[in-house]
Amino acid sequence: MRNYDEKRDFVRVAVDSAISFGTPDDMDDDVAVETLLDQQAILKNLSGRGLMFIVENDVEKESLLDIKVVPSNDLTKPLHARVRVVRVMKQRHGDGFEVGAVIQSMLDD
């Protein structure tokens, strides 16, 4: 039970999962056809509107990324979405960066 008033529209869910991401090939297109998801990160939390993940290298704020999260079980479908980076912060305890992103659109597999 929470001892505070939740002010967010969507509650964050703690997650610790691998995530693949890349820059969309066609920035004018709302749906990525073949984005190379060549970078890896660790997903830390997820909500109905966005997510936060840890990357090794800095990511540009306001950039668009295509992300894919494949769960370790077959019960949950993979999450494949286009997101907009809204926050990038150097980790306090670590060498990476915390990236906050808002989901712009869901992508088909």
VORODO-516927 format. One record per residue (C-alpha): residue number from 1; residue in three letters; x, y, z. Coordinates in nm, 4 decimals, padded with zeros to 6 digits, always signed. Example, Ala and Ser with C-alpha at 12.3 -4.5 7.8 and 13.67 -1.06 7.14 Angstrom:
<recs>
{num 1, residu ALA, east +01.2300, north -00.4500, up +00.7800}
{num 2, residu SER, east +01.3670, north -00.1060, up +00.7140}
</recs>
This chain:
<recs>
{num 1, residu MET, east +00.0000, north +00.0000, up +00.0000}
{num 2, residu ARG, east +00.1269, north +00.3470, up -00.0870}
{num 3, residu ASN, east +00.1762, north +00.6085, up +00.1834}
{num 4, residu TYR, east +00.1577, north +00.8953, up -00.0657}
{num 5, residu ASP, east -00.0692, north +01.0300, up -00.3384}
{num 6, residu GLU, east +00.0336, north +00.9086, up -00.6838}
{num 7, residu LYS, east +00.0524, north +01.2129, up -00.9095}
{num 8, residu ARG, east +00.1364, north +01.0281, up -01.2306}
{num 9, residu ASP, east -00.1242, north +00.9378, up -01.4901}
{num 10, residu PHE, east +00.0316, north +00.5899, up -01.5165}
{num 11, residu VAL, east +00.2032, north +00.3979, up -01.2378}
{num 12, residu ARG, east +00.5607, north +00.2864, up -01.3067}
{num 13, residu VAL, east +00.6344, north -00.0841, up -01.2956}
{num 14, residu ALA, east +00.9875, north -00.1900, up -01.2002}
{num 15, residu VAL, east +01.1429, north -00.4059, up -01.4703}
{num 16, residu ASP, east +01.4920, north -00.5459, up -01.5163}
{num 17, residu SER, east +01.5077, north -00.6651, up -01.8754}
{num 18, residu ALA, east +01.7293, north -00.6372, up -02.1807}
{num 19, residu ILE, east +01.6182, north -00.3904, up -02.4454}
{num 20, residu SER, east +01.7373, north -00.3370, up -02.8036}
{num 21, residu PHE, east +01.7126, north +00.0025, up -02.9686}
{num 22, residu GLY, east +01.8177, north +00.1988, up -03.2739}
{num 23, residu THR, east +01.7554, north +00.5182, up -03.4669}
{num 24, residu PRO, east +01.4698, north +00.4959, up -03.7211}
{num 25, residu ASP, east +01.5863, north +00.4912, up -04.0845}
{num 26, residu ASP, east +01.3034, north +00.7161, up -04.2070}
{num 27, residu MET, east +01.2280, north +01.0022, up -03.9673}
{num 28, residu ASP, east +00.9263, north +01.1190, up -04.1737}
{num 29, residu ASP, east +00.7551, north +00.7817, up -04.1574}
{num 30, residu ASP, east +00.5482, north +00.7063, up -03.8479}
{num 31, residu VAL, east +00.6234, north +00.3350, up -03.8747}
{num 32, residu ALA, east +00.9736, north +00.1928, up -03.9000}
{num 33, residu VAL, east +01.0101, north -00.0613, up -04.1772}
{num 34, residu GLU, east +01.3552, north -00.1983, up -04.0982}
{num 35, residu THR, east +01.5233, north -00.0148, up -03.8123}
{num 36, residu LEU, east +01.8511, north -00.1757, up -03.7147}
{num 37, residu LEU, east +01.8169, north -00.2366, up -03.3395}
{num 38, residu ASP, east +02.1924, north -00.2547, up -03.2916}
{num 39, residu GLN, east +02.2284, north -00.1018, up -02.9450}
{num 40, residu GLN, east +02.1603, north -00.2681, up -02.6118}
{num 41, residu ALA, east +02.0349, north -00.1290, up -02.2816}
{num 42, residu ILE, east +01.8709, north -00.2383, up -01.9568}
{num 43, residu LEU, east +01.5048, north -00.1495, up -01.9086}
{num 44, residu LYS, east +01.4486, north -00.0326, up -01.5491}
{num 45, residu ASN, east +01.0841, north +00.0759, up -01.5427}
{num 46, residu LEU, east +00.7815, north +00.0922, up -01.7658}
{num 47, residu SER, east +00.4469, north +00.2706, up -01.7540}
{num 48, residu GLY, east +00.1492, north +00.3122, up -01.9820}
{num 49, residu ARG, east +00.3083, north +00.6209, up -02.1322}
{num 50, residu GLY, east +00.6840, north +00.5700, up -02.1214}
{num 51, residu LEU, east +00.9917, north +00.3926, up -01.9957}
{num 52, residu MET, east +01.3326, north +00.4441, up -01.8405}
{num 53, residu PHE, east +01.6390, north +00.2498, up -01.9454}
{num 54, residu ILE, east +02.0143, north +00.2546, up -01.8848}
{num 55, residu VAL, east +02.2573, north +00.2963, up -02.1759}
{num 56, residu GLU, east +02.6377, north +00.2958, up -02.1899}
{num 57, residu ASN, east +02.6680, north +00.5937, up -02.4262}
{num 58, residu ASP, east +02.4903, north +00.9290, up -02.4193}
{num 59, residu VAL, east +02.1673, north +00.9577, up -02.6215}
{num 60, residu GLU, east +02.0477, north +01.2901, up -02.7614}
{num 61, residu LYS, east +01.7450, north +01.4454, up -02.5916}
{num 62, residu GLU, east +01.4389, north +01.4787, up -02.8214}
{num 63, residu SER, east +01.5705, north +01.2064, up -03.0529}
{num 64, residu LEU, east +01.3402, north +00.9315, up -03.1783}
{num 65, residu LEU, east +01.4333, north +00.5694, up -03.1132}
{num 66, residu ASP, east +01.2779, north +00.2390, up -03.2037}
{num 67, residu ILE, east +01.2903, north +00.0005, up -02.9080}
{num 68, residu LYS, east +01.2150, north -00.3671, up -02.8625}
{num 69, residu VAL, east +01.1751, north -00.5557, up -02.5364}
{num 70, residu VAL, east +01.1470, north -00.9334, up -02.5643}
{num 71, residu PRO, east +01.0272, north -01.0905, up -02.2372}
{num 72, residu SER, east +01.2021, north -01.3999, up -02.1054}
{num 73, residu ASN, east +00.8732, north -01.5940, up -02.1157}
{num 74, residu ASP, east +00.6193, north -01.6644, up -02.3893}
{num 75, residu LEU, east +00.3250, north -01.5371, up -02.1814}
{num 76, residu THR, east +00.3917, north -01.1712, up -02.2608}
{num 77, residu LYS, east +00.4160, north -01.0279, up -02.6115}
{num 78, residu PRO, east +00.7285, north -00.8303, up -02.7068}
{num 79, residu LEU, east +00.7054, north -00.4514, up -02.6805}
{num 80, residu HIS, east +00.8072, north -00.2839, up -03.0075}
{num 81, residu ALA, east +00.7595, north +00.0921, up -03.0122}
{num 82, residu ARG, east +00.8873, north +00.4272, up -03.1330}
{num 83, residu VAL, east +00.9813, north +00.6535, up -02.8416}
{num 84, residu ARG, east +01.0930, north +01.0145, up -02.7973}
{num 85, residu VAL, east +01.3772, north +01.0778, up -02.5531}
{num 86, residu VAL, east +01.2691, north +01.3379, up -02.2964}
{num 87, residu ARG, east +01.5417, north +01.3033, up -02.0317}
{num 88, residu VAL, east +01.9055, north +01.1934, up -02.0246}
{num 89, residu MET, east +02.1011, north +01.1943, up -01.6974}
{num 90, residu LYS, east +02.4415, north +01.0579, up -01.6033}
{num 91, residu GLN, east +02.3998, north +00.7789, up -01.3485}
{num 92, residu ARG, east +02.4953, north +00.8742, up -00.9939}
{num 93, residu HIS, east +02.6367, north +00.5295, up -00.9240}
{num 94, residu GLY, east +02.7643, north +00.3886, up -01.2499}
{num 95, residu ASP, east +02.9168, north +00.4747, up -01.5830}
{num 96, residu GLY, east +02.5984, north +00.4808, up -01.7913}
{num 97, residu PHE, east +02.3131, north +00.7193, up -01.8588}
{num 98, residu GLU, east +01.9484, north +00.7044, up -01.7489}
{num 99, residu VAL, east +01.7211, north +00.7676, up -02.0464}
{num 100, residu GLY, east +01.3567, north +00.8637, up -01.9988}
{num 101, residu ALA, east +01.1375, north +00.8240, up -02.3054}
{num 102, residu VAL, east +00.7721, north +00.8734, up -02.3989}
{num 103, residu ILE, east +00.6019, north +00.6176, up -02.6243}
{num 104, residu GLN, east +00.5020, north +00.7842, up -02.9531}
{num 105, residu SER, east +00.3595, north +00.4821, up -03.1352}
{num 106, residu MET, east +00.3466, north +00.1052, up -03.1211}
{num 107, residu LEU, east +00.5203, north -00.0799, up -03.4052}
{num 108, residu ASP, east +00.4246, north -00.4109, up -03.5631}
{num 109, residu ASP, east +00.6515, north -00.7119, up -03.5388}
</recs>
